[in-house]
Amino acid sequence: MSTQFISGNDAFAAGILLAKPAVISAYPITPQTVVVERLSEYVADGLLPDAQFIHVESEHSALSCAMGASAAGVRTFTATSSQGLLYMAECLPYAAGGRFPIVMMNANRALALPWNIYGDQSDSLSQLSCGWIQAYAENAQESLDLALMAFRIAEDTRVSVPFMVNLDGFHLTHTYEPVEVPEQALADKFLPEFVTDNKLDFAKPVNMAFSAGPGHNKRFRIGHHNAMLRAFDVIAETERDFAEIFGRSYSGALDAYRTDDADYVLVTLGSVSGLARTVADELRDEGVRAGVLRVRYVRPFPGKEIAAILAGKRVAVLEKDLAAGRGGALFTEVASVSPNASLSVIGGLGGEDISAGAIRGIFETLRREPETEVLYL
């Protein structure tokens, strides 16, 4: 185990190196580019001797290539961001419905128009119904760790669903922090070789990526949904083994901070969560019982757990997206299971900073029992 001072992008690339994918399909797009640049260097330098790095002509081709590689039965990785994710949109449900356990890193970035290269979460949150597992990292260390855990969760035969790991553009992808990088032997102990029956095999021919009429279509849709729900157990098992091998613990789909006795809870997503906890601590020192609930996994959605944690509290949801005509996607999800979610807070659009003062203002608004449903930072 070594400590390195690296960015979120570099940390994620280091995690993919440890996972040893056989195929990396790549099309660079800001702020994801560093990840595929590093992986191309690892392949060129012989650090991934068995990997094929395929530089394709578009994001649509990147995911199509990944599906083909996964259908051939090998571990596969790709990465994208923003308009690139939308260019892949046709392929996202193909990969999910085909039950190809591809891992993809998405560098969260604003959508056009206006054209903007900076980070918000509009891209991934627009694709919640595409059938992929979605996790959101808070820092560079979690980025590396999720790179490893994503393969193990996605490839588990109880799940076999593609996995999108989201990193906040620039705030996380390009911010440097000390990161513990494991030895390859520990990664190999944690992540077994990829073995699947969901592949093209001359010895055991199967029909893949086929058409289905109404009855069979329903069967496959329900089976996919149930596999996503089974991911909760697989996430818990994966994190238990991860803690035993690497000594770092995670808390499943949710990360609750000082919520047990809280009167006011701010629900967060991604890298802003650390700042929110700092503000909550300051408010606690002033006698205000504040807490923070970070949603780590938006798909599968941990609705029952969220409802239990938020019961009896005043709740605001802070997110970096805005669905025109509806509001915040995460607020909609949380409010569907918790009537206490009364304040939707939209901030960070187009990469705008969210300050400690703004987060303090959210808690102050909650304390006034707001009648308004939406607050724009």
Secondary structure by P-SEA (a helix, b strand, c coil): cccccccaaaaaaaaaaaacccbbbbbbcccaaaaaaaaaaaaaacccccbbbbbcccaaaaaaaaaaaaaabbbbbbbccaaaaaaaccaaaaaaaaccbbbbbbcbbbccccccccccaaaaaaccccbbbbbbbccaaaaaaaaaaaaaaaacccccbbbbbbcccccccccccbbbbbcaaaaaaacccccccccccccbbbbccccccaaaaaaaaaaaaaaaaaaaaaaaaaaaaaaaaccccccccccccccccccbbbbbcccaaaaaaaaaaaaaaaccbbbbbbbccccccaaaaaaaaaccbbbbbbbcccccccccaaaaaaaaccccccbbbbcccccccccaaaaaaaaaaaaaccccccccc
